[in-house]
Amino acid sequence: MDWLAIKPGGLYIDATLGLGGHSMEIARRLGDGGRLIGLDRDAQALEIARGRLAEFEDKVTLVHASFSQIGEVFAERGLPPADGVLADLGVSSMQLDLGERGFSFRSRGPLDMRMDRDTEETASDIVNTAGEKALADLLYQYGEERDSRRIARTIVRARPIRDTEHLATVVAGARSVRGRQKLHPATKTFLALRIAVNREMEELGQFLSRVPATLSQGGRWVMLSYHSLEDRQVKQCFQRLAHEGELKILTKKVIQASDEEVAENPRARSVKMRVAEKTDPGPRGMKQHHELEEEWLQ
């Protein structure tokens, strides 16, 4: 909240609404004329957040949309440039805690993992139909799993994989044990499948390319990432836009949760926060921006 530097009459975008925790804090700081737009592609989370934010309904508008659609949301609603955009990436606590959503290896549930349940492909589809090499490549690319080939081979032999518990057991049996394990053996496999099912890296790339056009001069952009693939993409985007003169990076070093915060909220242990501010790119920067935008549209 401090990095967003909220103006009481400003316009703010919570691009990954979840259950509305960040949005509640933003809404509390808004005064007359202040507006908040919350986006989420998970209809279930959206409804829960709607109830939690009911007291701020005159200031808050919730939209069922992926954060990658931020440009379309601005265009459809005729929104002015925003004073701040916040994105808290990855899976929400609600999605993790509900076994029926299939995101967690800690409880039995269907191999689903879809953030937007209107989409078709599930984790079960990938686990039970992908070729062994394709599955191994997916685990290595998205989960950075060193035992990807062994795990993929074991999964293919164990098909059909019935549910999350079955998959976690199969993966644990395939993993090489190297000393004391900090993570559950299936952590990286579940991460990779979730990223693939929800096309998270593609969605993030689209989001990063569209946010600058939605920010006002001096507008703040806050990104919270939870694994190296996300953070690397955010870091590279900020560096490129800073080089082009479109952003000023405010966090020279990535910000992570303190020991006290991690003790209170263990899920904060892997978060990395990067913050930038929109600047005036000047004629040269604007020319580069328009050339990049035209190339992307083609």
N, C-alpha and C positions, 0 to 999 in steps of 0.2 A: 504493500500500500504506500509506503514512503517513497519508493522509487517511481510509482505512478504519478506522484505529485498532484493529487486530485484537486481540480478546481470545482467549487460548488456548482457552477453553472455550465460545466463542460459536458462533452459527449464522450462516453467510454464504451469499449467493446470487450466483453468477456467472451473470447472466441471459443472457449472450451468450458461451457457452463458447469457441467457435472451436476452436483447436488446444490450448487449455488453458493458455496462458502465464500469464494472470492467476491461474487456479485453482491452478497449481503454487506460485506465490508465497504465495497465501493458505494453502494446505494446509501449507506448510513452517512457518507461524507458529502453526498450531493444535496444541493439546496434547490431553491426555485429555479426552474429552467434547466436543471441538470438532467441528463438522460443516460440510460444504460441499455445497451443491446446485448442480450446473451444468446449465444449460438450453441447448439449441440445436436449431433445426429442421432443420439440415443433418446427415443421418444419416452422411454420409461424414466430416465433421469430428468428429462425436461418437465414432466408432470410433477415429480417430487419437488424439483426446484421451484416450480410455479407456486406450489403451496407454501414453501418456506419464504418466498419473496412477496407474498400477498400484501403485506403491509406497505410495500413500496410500489404497488401496481401503477401509480400515477407517474412514476419515473422510469419503470423497467418494461422493456419489450423483449419477449422471448421468441426465438425463431428456431424451428426445426430445420437445421441445415448444418452441414459439415463446415469446419473452420476454413477449409479450402475454398468455400463459396463466399467468402467475405466480400469480394468485389461485387458479386451478383446481388448480395443483400444490400449493399450501399446503393447500387444503381436502381434496384427495384423500389427502394424506399426513399430515394432522393435525399440521402443523408449528407450533411456537410462533413468536411474533414474532421476526424476524431482527435480528441486531446490525449487519448491513450488507448492502447490495445494490449491485452493480456492473453497469453496462451499458456495453459498448464497441460503439457502433453501427456500422452499415454493413457493408461486405463484408470478409471476412477475407483475409489474405495468401494462404492456400491457394486460396481461390476465385479470386483474381486470377491466381495463378501457373499454375493448371491451364487450359490453353487449351480443353480439352474442356468446361469449365463455361460458356464463352462470356461471361465478365464483362469481358474485356480486349480493347482494340483493338490491343494490341501483338503478338498472336499469332493465327493463324487458328484458328477453332473454330466450332462451331454457335452460332447465335443463341439461346442458352438463357437464362441469367441467373437461373434458379430457385435460391433457397437451399434450399427444400424441394422435392426432385425428385418428390414425390408429388403436387404441385399440377399443374394441367393447362396453364395459359397460359404460353407462352414469349415471349421477346422477338421471335422470328420471327413469331409470331402477330400481335403488335401492328404490327410494321414492315410486314408484307406484307398486312394486311387492314384496318387502321384507316383511316378517312376522312382526307383531307388536313387539314381543319380540326381534327379531334380529335387528330391526330398533332402538329400545330403547337401546339395548346393544351397538350398533355402536355409537349412539350419546353420550352415557356416556363414552365409552372407548376413542374415538378419539376427542370428543369435550369437555369432562369433564363437560357435561351438567347435572346439578342437576335435571332439570325438564324433563329428557329424556323420562320417561314413559308416562307422560301426553302429551308431544309433539308427541310421536310416535302414541299414541291412537288417537289424533286429526288429524294427517296426514292420518292415515288409514281411518278414517271416512270421510275425505274430498276428497278422491280419486275419479277421477284422478286429480293429481296436474298438472296444465297446464304449468306453467313456473316459473321463479325465483320470480317474483312479487307475484304470487299466493302462492308459498311456504312461502315467507317471511310474508305474511299476516296471513296465517294459523298458523305459529309458534308463531307470536306475540300474537295471540289470545289465545294460549295455555299456554304461559309463566306466572309464578307467578311474580307479581311486588313486589320487595323488595326495597323500598326506591328509591332514585335517581339512574337511570340506566346510567352507563358510556358507555356501549356497546349497539348496536342495538340488540333487542331481538333474532334475527335470526343469529347473528354472529357465535355462537358455532355450530349451526346446519349446516350452510354452510361450516364451517371449517371441521367438522366431515365427511361430504359427500365428500368433495374434497380429504381429506386424503384417504378415502376408495376407491374412483374411481381410484385414481392414485397409490394406494398401496404404499403410501409415507413412512410409517414406515418400511415396508419390503425393499423398495429401499434404504432407509438410512442405514439400518443394513448391507446390502450387500456392500454399498459404504464404510462404516467405516471399514469393514473387509478387504477390498482390497487396500485401500490407502497406508498403510505402505510399502507394497512391491513395490510401484511405486516411493517412495521417496528416494533421495540420502542422505548420511550421512550429517547432518546439514540442510537438506531441511525443509522448513517451511510448516505448515499445518494450514490454517485459516478456521474456521467454523462460519457462521452466521446463527443463529436460531431465530425463531419468536414465538414459543409457547413452553410450558413446556415439552411436549412429545419429541419434537426434542432435546431441550437443555439437557434434562435428559439423553437421549441416547448418545449424544456427550460427555457429562461430564463423564459418566460411562466408555465409550470406552477409553477416554484419561487417566482416572485414572488407568484402567486395564493395558494399554500399558506402562504407566509410571512405574507401579509396576513391570512389566516384564523387564524393562530396555530398552524398544524399543523407548520410547518417553520421552522428557523432556517438561513438561507443562510450558509455558512461562507466561500465564495469571493466576496467583494464584487466582484472583477474576475475575469473568466474567466482560467484558467491555460492557457498554451500551452507547447509544448516549447521548450527552450533551443536556441540555435544549435548547441551541442555535441551535443545529442541528435539534432537534425535531420541533422547531418553523419554521425552513426552510423546513423541510421534515417530515411531521407528520407520515408518514409510518415507520419512523425509531424508533418510540417510544418503540416498543416491541422487537427490535433486541438485541440479546445477542451474543457477539463475544468471542470465545475461540481460543487460538493459542498454537500450540505445535511444537517441533522441533525433527526431527529424530535423534536418537543417536545410538551408536553401542551397540546392546543388549548383546554381548558376547556369548560364546558357550552355556551357560545355557538358555539364552533368545532365541537364535536361535532354540534350541531343542524344547522349548515350542511353539514357533511360528509355526514350521513345523508340530508339533503334532496337533495344533489347525487347521492349514490349511488342513491337511489330513482328520480330523474329519468333517470339513465343506464340503469338496469335496465329502465325502461319503454320 
